[in-house]
Amino acid sequence: MKPTFFQLFKQRFNNLVRLERLGVPEEQIRQALHRTQMDGLPFIYFSFGVMFFVYALIQYYLLNEDGQLLMVQVAVGSGVFLLAGFVLLLRGHVPAKYAERGTAVVASVILLTILLRFYLNPIANQSANLALFLFGAGVMFTSLRWYMFMQAVSLAAWGIIIWLYPDQDEWLYFGVMIFVATFTGLVAHWVRMHALEKAEIFRFVEQRQRKELVQRTVQQQTSYAVGQRITSILELDTLLDQIATLIWQKYDAYYVGVFLPKNSRLAIEAVAEAGEGVPAEGLNLQAGLKGLVGWVMANGRPLCIDDITRDFRYKADEKAPNAQSEILLPLKMGDKVLGVLDLQSDQPGAFLPNEIPNFQLLADQVAIALENAQLYAEIKQFNQQLEQKVAERTHALQEAYGQLERLDKTKTDFITIASHEMRTPLTIVNFNAQMLLEDEEILANSFHKKWAEGIGRGAARMEEVVQSMLDVAKIDSSSLDLYLAPVDVLFLLRQISKRFAQPLAERNITLQLEGSTKLPEVEADVEALQKVFYQVIINAIKYTPDGGAVRIDGRFHSSNNNSAGEVEIIISDSGVGIAPEIQELIFEKFYQTGEVMLHSSGKTSFKGGGAGLGLAIAKGIVLAHNGRIWAESEGHDEDLLPGSRFHIVLPVKQPQ
């Protein structure tokens, strides 16, 4: 329904007169207006002081009015008085709260001068001076009460003069002028005050936002610095000490402590401390399960305390001397609480509840650092134990030990780097995705839920890429461990084919598994072969358009080189084919055909994207089984669809 003219007028009028304070207290605005008024008051005193001296000269030399000498004396006295006030104000002896009274003094001096002249020369046209004063007073005062008081005094004095000298015809004319001046002055006063208050509100809001921006910048810098510590230090004690010191320096906290549970988890102790509240020998604060730290540890939620000693959970053993306010943040990885980050201040109310999200982000960084350091300590301890056991071996196994040590170091180094450099951000993404999926507001919103589920799927996909990189690393370092056992290849292929039932149905692609002749079991690692066939089949599906076909054939070949013979698996497709010049390159790590940015994101969608590791992993595993793998195709053509064939040859028996 279209709004009426009256509704539009009412809406616009409300927008004009309504003043949004944006959370700024009225008293704070009033104090700011007093300071602004006091800043301009010396100029007003000086200007009107000079004006009175000029007026005295004009009165003495140019005007010929009754009481001329008295008017000159009053003008000179007023000028001296205002200049003396100017000097007093300039030295800053008058507090800002008296700004309105100081303005009233100037206005009173001017009004008394106008009324004195009116009294000595009771002529109607003297009303113009009073009208001018009524308008000017509207822009001098910031208080409506004082302004209305001056208006009332002026109008009352004017009314008395009319009552004393009623026999003048021009009183009505100048009465209209007085009315217009009064109304105009009132409007000018309201407009000026509205603009001043709005300006002060915006100034306070700007200061508040600037302060918040500075705080967030400090928090981001601290988070960044903590992140650098994560990547550069893995020793737990050194890492936590440096993080506590860094947070203390950035936030100027009275006390910063990192609390971790003891082995029994019945007591909690500060393993790292920093701040002015920590003496040279340290505080080593202790916390129980019922104190503030214990509450955060048990509930996994942050706390912001304005007055520590007034909280019912307060325990003296977990507070630094002279500490008054506190913010405690859980160090969480998933649902597991690793410890508590504790910041204490010697000022009451030093921390605000709206700062908790930013501080929690910092705590999450510390939690990641703590988790990594603990994992590193475990790996380090494991390596030390392994080295000790290997060192106890006999001299006859020394040569084999050297080779195993190099292989183990290669694997350990890579796994350490992968878990540190790649799993850390993955952990953060998984953690936040799970938090989003557990949030009731997210679940209630279908769009937000869809986005959160997409993040979770992306993180899972990234974990697959990380696992593929680990497989490639094992292949490159010749540290791929195979657990050989008899494997029914056709049965294994049927099982793998079932995993593609849904994407095949969605894209209308048929998958045919031939090989009615019973193939012999091959000696192989069943988990490794699953990866080989999975990667080759998914590659065939990706490069086959919708409505195409994929075919799997199995053959047995007797061989002079291997008395047990070989099994050949051929995976064919009706897809776009492979250009002859890249039929070897497709088995190299990270090689992808076509423009990578043009690939779709689905694993089984047409020309779906990937990390370029699948065929490299397949080749590495086949070679580790003393087999062969290669691709054949008449060429690449997305219109004619010549297709491609992948041959996988595996020995029935592995050589001794």
VOGU-3710 file (C-alpha; in Angstrom, 3 decimals, decimal comma):
1> mkptffqlfk> 0,000/0,000/0,000  1,375/3,379/-1,024  1,879/5,725/2,004  -0,240/8,862/2,198  1,130/12,399/2,107  0,564/12,754/5,842  2,484/9,527/6,530  5,377/10,653/4,334  5,424/14,059/6,042  5,368/12,444/9,494
11> qrfnnlvrle> 8,170/10,057/8,548  10,365/12,855/7,171  9,655/15,070/10,161  10,609/12,280/12,568  13,842/11,683/10,657  14,581/15,396/10,912  13,951/15,895/14,632  14,967/12,463/15,925  18,522/12,247/17,221  20,100/8,792/17,300
21> rlgvpeeqir> 22,590/8,751/20,172  24,272/5,537/18,933  24,971/4,370/22,455  26,581/7,638/23,626  25,291/8,708/27,107  23,458/12,035/27,237  25,638/13,308/30,079  28,743/12,648/28,001  27,267/14,688/25,130  26,370/17,506/27,509
31> qalhrtqmdg> 29,914/17,626/28,911  31,332/17,686/25,389  29,058/20,607/24,480  30,240/22,487/27,561  33,864/21,953/26,530  33,090/23,155/23,007  31,280/26,210/24,369  34,137/26,968/26,778  36,646/26,775/23,893  34,773/29,574/22,071
41> lpfiyfsfgv> 33,986/31,673/25,121  37,321/33,615/25,256  36,738/34,795/21,685  33,198/35,931/22,578  34,450/37,888/25,620  37,224/39,512/23,612  34,988/40,378/20,635  32,218/41,941/22,680  34,765/43,723/24,909  36,225/45,418/21,833
51> mffvyaliqy> 32,710/46,102/20,538  31,804/47,977/23,731  34,860/50,244/23,369  33,905/50,965/19,761  30,318/51,575/20,858  31,553/54,063/23,504  33,379/56,027/20,795  30,325/56,012/18,521  28,106/57,098/21,402  30,446/59,913/22,410
61> yllnedgqll> 31,271/61,338/18,991  28,363/60,463/16,680  25,168/59,997/18,685  23,267/62,779/20,430  20,983/60,969/22,868  19,763/61,497/26,382  22,099/60,092/29,016  24,971/60,089/26,572  27,710/60,381/29,218  26,200/57,586/31,311
71> mvqvavgsgv> 25,997/55,318/28,238  29,663/55,963/27,451  30,677/55,132/30,997  28,616/51,946/31,002  30,053/50,873/27,634  33,644/51,444/28,801  32,945/49,596/32,061  31,385/46,700/30,177  34,354/46,531/27,814  36,841/46,468/30,721
81> fllagfvlll> 34,789/43,801/32,482  34,608/41,546/29,416  38,318/41,907/28,614  39,150/40,992/32,208  36,929/37,925/31,783  38,793/37,178/28,535  42,129/37,090/30,375  40,672/34,882/33,100  39,234/32,435/30,591  42,414/32,403/28,530
91> rghvpakyae> 44,405/31,215/31,541  42,021/28,286/31,997  40,878/29,171/35,500  37,196/28,484/34,767  36,011/24,819/34,570  34,067/23,730/31,481  30,918/23,063/33,514  30,543/26,848/34,020  30,533/27,572/30,258  26,780/28,208/30,184
101> rgtavvasvi> 26,976/30,649/33,106  29,900/32,447/31,458  27,770/32,854/28,330  24,913/34,142/30,473  27,251/36,824/31,895  28,088/38,137/28,401  24,420/38,045/27,382  23,391/39,842/30,584  25,924/42,648/30,020  24,666/43,132/26,457
111> lltillrfyl> 21,015/42,989/27,528  21,543/45,498/30,359  23,238/47,914/27,953  20,329/47,613/25,480  17,733/48,084/28,228  19,603/51,069/29,705  19,612/52,806/26,336  15,942/51,877/25,912  15,169/53,369/29,322  17,084/56,606/28,670
121> npianqsanl> 15,601/56,957/25,153  12,148/55,294/25,195  11,616/55,305/21,440  9,879/52,373/19,716  12,670/51,853/17,151  15,004/50,905/20,026  13,133/47,597/19,878  15,313/46,633/16,884  18,308/46,285/19,207  16,304/44,014/21,496
131> alflfgagvm> 15,110/41,935/18,504  18,693/41,537/17,365  19,661/40,363/20,872  16,787/37,840/20,967  18,027/36,274/17,744  21,714/36,378/18,675  21,110/34,722/22,048  19,781/31,690/20,169  23,251/30,905/18,797  25,145/31,761/21,973
141> ftslrwymfm> 23,634/29,275/24,417  23,775/25,467/24,374  21,177/25,142/27,126  17,533/25,678/26,226  16,819/26,549/29,862  19,266/29,447/29,915  18,168/30,623/26,497  14,478/30,661/27,484  15,397/32,502/30,684  17,123/35,259/28,669
151> qavslaawgi> 14,151/35,456/26,308  11,731/35,779/29,223  13,787/38,568/30,863  14,077/40,444/27,536  10,374/40,189/26,707  9,383/41,145/30,257  11,611/44,243/30,153  10,192/45,211/26,752  6,669/44,793/28,070  7,444/47,073/31,051
161> iiwlypdqde> 8,775/49,763/28,705  5,585/49,598/26,604  3,541/49,868/29,805  5,530/52,952/30,875  5,397/54,667/27,444  2,269/53,449/25,651  1,671/56,528/23,482  3,676/55,509/20,392  2,124/54,267/17,169  5,042/52,040/16,157
171> wlyfgvmifv> 4,829/49,592/19,086  2,701/47,143/17,035  5,161/47,143/14,148  8,111/46,496/16,401  6,075/43,955/18,335  5,854/41,889/15,152  9,621/42,289/14,760  10,169/41,107/18,351  7,943/38,056/17,717  9,769/37,158/14,494
181> atftglvahw> 13,174/37,589/16,191  12,088/35,397/19,121  10,771/32,623/16,864  13,759/32,827/14,504  16,182/32,722/17,437  14,421/29,653/18,815  14,681/27,872/15,454  18,345/28,884/15,114  19,031/27,602/18,648  17,377/24,248/17,903
191> vrmhalekae> 19,165/23,787/14,545  22,529/24,714/16,055  22,080/22,402/19,029  20,891/19,538/16,817  23,961/19,919/14,612  26,346/20,245/17,577  24,931/17,194/19,346  25,059/15,140/16,163  28,662/16,216/15,563  29,628/15,267/19,119
201> ifrfveqrqr> 27,859/11,914/18,803  29,708/11,152/15,568  32,978/12,219/17,192  32,454/9,888/20,140  31,421/7,052/17,829  34,484/7,672/15,667  36,726/7,609/18,749  35,067/4,422/19,950  35,465/2,754/16,554  39,063/3,914/16,313
211> kelvqrtvqq> 39,764/2,427/19,746  38,121/-0,845/18,721  40,120/-0,812/15,479  43,337/-0,308/17,420  42,402/-3,152/19,755  41,573/-5,445/16,854  44,809/-4,480/15,114  46,758/-5,345/18,255  44,870/-8,628/18,533  45,526/-9,466/14,884
221> qtsyavgqri> 49,196/-8,585/15,246  49,381/-10,750/18,350  47,606/-13,615/16,569  50,018/-13,244/13,661  52,997/-13,227/16,010  51,641/-16,300/17,807  51,222/-17,932/14,405  54,884/-17,243/13,679  55,810/-18,882/16,962  53,735/-21,896/15,944
231> tsileldtll> 55,752/-22,338/12,769  59,153/-21,612/14,309  59,096/-23,209/17,804  57,931/-26,704/18,694  59,498/-27,128/22,135  56,518/-26,943/24,500  58,107/-25,042/27,422  59,872/-22,507/25,193  56,774/-22,007/23,052  54,376/-21,335/25,951
241> dqiatliwqk> 56,816/-18,976/27,720  57,256/-16,912/24,562  53,506/-16,829/23,870  52,745/-15,652/27,441  55,415/-12,937/27,179  54,155/-11,856/23,757  50,539/-11,509/24,930  51,659/-9,560/28,015  53,699/-7,132/25,904  50,949/-6,604/23,329
251> ydayyvgvfl> 48,020/-6,170/25,737  49,899/-4,664/28,705  48,165/-7,129/31,021  49,044/-7,291/34,704  49,290/-11,095/34,567  49,190/-13,642/31,721  49,135/-17,347/32,484  48,730/-20,553/30,488  47,107/-23,198/32,695  47,351/-26,905/31,863
261> pknsrlaiea> 45,987/-29,871/33,818  48,395/-32,132/35,649  48,590/-35,818/34,825  45,805/-36,635/37,284  43,617/-33,848/35,813  42,460/-33,146/39,379  44,644/-30,047/39,617  45,601/-27,326/37,151  48,816/-25,325/37,208  50,266/-22,338/35,360
271> vaeagegvpa> 53,028/-23,737/33,135  53,858/-20,319/31,604  53,527/-16,874/33,219  54,344/-13,266/32,306  53,491/-9,737/33,444  54,129/-7,217/36,191  52,267/-9,413/38,654  54,883/-12,182/38,288  57,973/-11,841/40,532  61,424/-12,979/39,444
281> eglnlqaglk> 60,989/-16,402/41,029  57,535/-16,809/39,409  54,085/-17,241/40,911  53,259/-20,778/39,736  49,566/-20,283/40,404  47,520/-23,392/41,170  43,872/-23,945/40,298  41,345/-26,540/41,312  38,269/-27,921/39,634  35,923/-25,507/41,456
291> glvgwvmang> 37,666/-22,194/40,790  37,365/-19,849/37,812  40,020/-21,727/35,826  38,415/-25,059/36,705  35,005/-23,791/35,585  36,364/-22,756/32,183  38,233/-26,056/31,918  35,102/-28,057/32,709  32,612/-26,072/30,602  34,824/-25,039/27,682
301> rplcidditr> 33,377/-21,503/27,722  35,126/-18,139/28,278  34,596/-15,906/31,312  34,876/-12,111/31,673  35,035/-10,976/35,325  34,812/-7,283/36,319  35,643/-7,915/39,991  37,382/-11,220/40,706  36,823/-11,348/44,454  33,054/-10,855/44,094
311> dfrykadeka> 32,636/-13,939/41,871  31,305/-16,979/43,726  33,873/-19,213/41,997  36,836/-17,119/43,178  39,801/-18,989/44,680  42,723/-17,023/46,116  45,378/-19,461/44,840  44,606/-18,700/41,180  44,753/-14,875/41,383  47,857/-12,730/41,039
321> pnaqseillp> 48,445/-10,146/43,825  46,482/-6,905/43,285  44,577/-8,386/40,324  40,996/-7,050/40,131  39,497/-8,093/36,778  40,083/-11,120/34,591  39,266/-12,797/31,286  39,676/-16,566/30,920  39,558/-18,392/27,589  39,479/-22,154/26,918
331> lkmgdkvlgv> 42,243/-23,626/24,758  40,132/-25,985/22,657  40,784/-28,409/19,812  37,398/-29,667/18,705  35,478/-30,687/21,821  38,644/-31,276/23,827  39,778/-28,543/26,250  43,574/-28,581/26,448  43,967/-25,775/28,985  43,050/-22,175/29,853
341> ldlqsdqpga> 44,538/-18,822/28,806  44,214/-16,377/31,731  44,632/-12,576/31,467  44,355/-10,553/34,705  44,394/-6,769/35,221  45,042/-4,651/38,298  42,178/-2,361/37,200  38,467/-3,180/37,696  36,433/-3,821/34,545  39,508/-3,844/32,293
351> flpneipnfq> 37,987/-6,426/29,925  34,691/-6,128/28,056  32,398/-9,009/27,059  32,402/-7,860/23,418  36,165/-8,447/23,341  35,741/-12,177/24,022  35,479/-13,264/20,320  38,761/-11,555/19,431  40,507/-12,931/22,512  39,070/-16,378/21,751
361> lladqvaial> 40,623/-16,225/18,294  43,957/-15,649/20,005  43,261/-18,548/22,376  42,515/-20,797/19,390  45,927/-19,921/17,977  47,527/-20,826/21,296  45,556/-24,103/21,326  46,903/-24,985/17,890  50,426/-24,185/19,043  49,904/-26,302/22,148
371> enaqlyaeik> 48,523/-29,233/20,166  51,379/-29,077/17,663  53,974/-28,843/20,415  52,464/-31,837/22,228  52,352/-33,843/19,005  55,925/-32,863/18,290  56,939/-33,919/21,807  55,242/-37,283/21,290  56,933/-37,758/17,924  60,212/-36,684/19,408
381> qfnqqleqkv> 59,813/-39,092/22,306  58,828/-41,854/19,898  61,890/-41,181/17,765  64,107/-41,211/20,815  62,667/-44,545/21,917  63,044/-45,954/18,436  66,640/-44,814/18,208  67,378/-46,322/21,604  65,928/-49,685/20,562  67,770/-49,664/17,261
391> aerthalqea> 71,011/-48,745/19,072  70,645/-51,928/21,136  70,785/-54,144/18,046  73,832/-56,284/17,437  76,761/-55,301/15,257  75,617/-57,782/12,603  72,501/-55,664/11,940  74,390/-52,337/11,821  74,289/-51,974/8,036  70,560/-52,743/7,868
401> ygqlerldkt> 69,989/-50,357/10,757  71,636/-47,489/8,868  69,319/-47,914/5,906  66,233/-48,232/8,113  67,270/-45,130/10,036  67,522/-43,071/6,848  64,163/-44,318/5,603  62,538/-43,727/8,965  64,014/-40,212/9,173  62,685/-39,414/5,690
411> ktdfitiash> 59,205/-40,628/6,595  59,240/-38,972/10,001  60,467/-35,649/8,626  57,816/-35,598/5,937  54,991/-36,671/8,230  56,105/-34,032/10,752  56,150/-31,316/8,095  52,837/-32,458/6,570  51,051/-32,599/9,903  52,562/-29,269/10,948
421> emrtpltivn> 52,253/-27,264/7,731  49,093/-28,779/6,209  47,078/-30,406/8,959  47,193/-27,294/11,137  45,017/-25,175/8,794  42,890/-28,247/8,046  42,290/-28,685/11,768  41,182/-25,063/12,025  38,796/-25,423/9,053  37,361/-28,715/10,351
431> fnaqmllede> 36,962/-27,241/13,829  35,130/-24,154/12,599  33,002/-26,218/10,195  31,901/-28,474/13,041  31,198/-25,440/15,228  29,016/-23,974/12,489  27,164/-27,259/11,977  26,476/-27,444/15,715  25,161/-23,893/15,914  21,367/-23,810/16,186
441> eilansfhkk> 21,060/-20,561/14,232  23,140/-22,016/11,380  21,067/-25,217/11,312  17,855/-23,200/11,295  18,966/-21,298/8,175  19,046/-23,573/5,107  21,455/-21,305/3,221  23,918/-21,074/6,119  23,635/-24,817/6,768  24,389/-25,506/3,118
451> waegigrgaa> 27,467/-23,276/3,246  28,689/-24,931/6,462  28,224/-28,412/4,960  30,151/-27,234/1,894  33,041/-26,175/4,115  33,013/-29,604/5,761  33,029/-31,383/2,406  35,873/-29,172/1,208  37,918/-29,974/4,287  37,300/-33,706/3,762
461> rmeevvqsml> 38,388/-33,347/0,148  41,535/-31,566/1,306  42,290/-34,431/3,670  42,154/-36,785/0,688  44,678/-34,573/-1,113  46,968/-34,615/1,940  46,704/-38,415/2,076  47,563/-38,586/-1,623  50,636/-36,448/-1,022  51,683/-38,787/1,790
471> dvakidsssl> 51,312/-41,747/-0,579  53,435/-39,995/-3,208  56,067/-39,166/-0,606  56,236/-42,801/0,458  56,550/-43,876/-3,150  59,302/-41,345/-3,883  61,274/-42,335/-0,783  60,834/-46,048/-1,553  59,255/-46,447/1,868  55,929/-47,858/0,671
481> dlylapvdvl> 55,204/-50,821/2,945  53,337/-53,660/1,197  51,582/-56,405/3,115  51,344/-59,174/0,559  48,475/-61,655/0,535  46,469/-63,529/-2,111  43,980/-61,130/-3,732  40,970/-61,969/-5,917  41,272/-59,167/-8,488  37,793/-59,558/-10,016
491> fllrqiskrf> 36,139/-59,533/-6,596  38,149/-56,452/-5,670  37,085/-54,709/-8,891  33,408/-55,481/-8,204  33,694/-54,002/-4,734  35,331/-50,831/-6,035  32,756/-50,480/-8,834  29,941/-50,378/-6,291  31,445/-47,187/-4,833  30,678/-45,391/-8,108
501> aqplaernit> 27,046/-46,468/-8,386  25,580/-43,066/-7,508  27,808/-40,848/-9,711  27,425/-43,303/-12,608  23,656/-43,186/-12,287  23,658/-39,397/-12,044  25,683/-39,096/-15,254  24,041/-42,049/-17,074  27,375/-43,829/-17,582  27,450/-47,643/-17,804
511> lqlegstklp> 30,234/-49,610/-16,136  30,781/-53,128/-17,516  32,994/-55,652/-15,753  34,089/-58,480/-18,060  36,333/-61,471/-17,353  34,070/-64,488/-17,054  37,188/-66,650/-17,101  38,381/-67,218/-13,586  41,509/-65,150/-13,008  44,086/-66,494/-10,581
521> eveadvealq> 44,681/-64,688/-7,324  47,649/-62,366/-7,345  50,081/-61,821/-4,507  49,613/-58,159/-3,580  48,677/-55,591/-0,948  44,890/-55,393/-1,155  44,680/-51,832/0,248  47,284/-50,603/-2,213  45,535/-52,291/-5,169  42,272/-50,636/-4,123
531> kvfyqviina> 43,963/-47,261/-4,574  45,304/-48,282/-8,020  41,959/-49,403/-9,429  40,076/-46,561/-7,709  42,330/-43,905/-9,258  42,247/-45,414/-12,768  38,466/-45,998/-12,773  37,675/-42,513/-11,438  39,993/-41,078/-14,119  38,030/-42,953/-16,803
541> ikytpdggav> 34,719/-41,654/-15,405  35,960/-38,061/-15,233  36,964/-37,935/-18,899  33,863/-39,729/-20,216  30,919/-37,460/-21,137  27,461/-38,140/-19,754  25,832/-41,150/-21,405  29,162/-42,862/-22,127  30,527/-46,228/-21,042  33,451/-47,614/-19,064
551> ridgrfhssn> 34,586/-51,232/-19,540  36,845/-53,398/-17,380  38,419/-56,553/-18,853  40,631/-59,143/-17,172  43,118/-61,501/-18,826  45,695/-64,052/-17,757  49,070/-64,354/-19,511  51,598/-67,083/-19,050  55,142/-65,792/-18,980  58,578/-67,305/-19,469
561> nnsageveii> 60,061/-64,835/-17,013  57,541/-65,685/-14,295  56,418/-69,297/-14,133  53,239/-68,302/-12,270  52,207/-65,917/-15,046  50,657/-62,397/-15,036  47,175/-60,858/-14,758  46,319/-57,952/-17,040  43,446/-55,546/-16,229  42,303/-53,228/-19,055
571> isdsgvgiap> 40,104/-50,258/-18,147  38,584/-48,656/-21,260  36,339/-45,651/-21,669  34,442/-43,810/-24,416  35,825/-40,469/-23,375  37,800/-37,611/-24,890  41,014/-39,622/-25,243  44,641/-38,750/-24,562  47,045/-36,998/-26,933  50,039/-39,265/-27,811
581> eiqelifekf> 52,621/-36,763/-26,550  51,241/-36,790/-22,989  50,453/-40,486/-22,569  53,585/-40,835/-20,450  53,298/-37,441/-18,748  49,897/-38,211/-17,216  51,670/-40,550/-14,774  53,872/-37,736/-13,468  53,046/-36,000/-10,165  50,734/-32,970/-10,393
591> yqtgevmlhs> 50,345/-33,232/-14,181  46,887/-32,291/-15,438  45,531/-32,063/-18,970  43,956/-28,883/-20,312  43,463/-25,627/-18,459  43,351/-26,385/-14,731  41,133/-23,383/-13,951  38,533/-24,667/-16,431  38,127/-27,997/-14,623  34,973/-28,601/-12,645
601> sgktsfkggg> 35,275/-29,146/-8,923  33,551/-32,565/-8,642  35,672/-35,696/-8,405  33,411/-37,668/-10,788  31,978/-34,820/-12,850  33,029/-34,422/-16,465  36,651/-33,227/-16,608  36,523/-32,895/-12,819  39,427/-31,258/-11,043  42,000/-32,918/-8,848
611> aglglaiakg> 45,485/-32,582/-7,424  47,121/-34,490/-10,301  48,382/-37,280/-8,035  46,015/-40,167/-8,731  47,772/-41,755/-11,718  51,193/-41,075/-10,176  50,105/-43,016/-7,074  48,703/-45,816/-9,239  51,955/-46,109/-11,180  54,074/-46,082/-8,019
621> ivlahngriw> 52,027/-48,849/-6,401  52,033/-50,984/-9,576  55,826/-50,629/-9,897  56,194/-51,522/-6,208  54,371/-54,774/-7,083  56,873/-55,412/-9,911  54,100/-54,721/-12,412  53,552/-52,376/-15,366  50,991/-49,696/-16,221  50,516/-47,671/-19,396
631> aeseghdedl> 47,835/-45,830/-21,373  46,768/-46,127/-25,025  44,607/-43,766/-27,085  44,198/-42,665/-30,675  44,335/-39,051/-29,595  42,389/-36,297/-27,871  39,089/-35,230/-29,470  36,102/-33,960/-27,471  33,786/-34,324/-30,475  34,687/-37,795/-31,863
641> lpgsrfhivl> 35,440/-39,261/-28,408  38,104/-41,843/-29,337  38,374/-43,026/-25,719  41,401/-44,414/-23,902  42,626/-47,731/-22,439  44,696/-48,208/-19,302  46,636/-51,494/-18,983  47,651/-52,773/-15,564  49,813/-55,901/-15,492  50,542/-57,613/-12,154
651> pvkqpq> 52,590/-60,766/-11,492  50,680/-63,630/-9,908  53,626/-64,338/-7,592  56,063/-61,769/-6,292  59,735/-62,587/-6,699  61,552/-63,619/-3,545
//
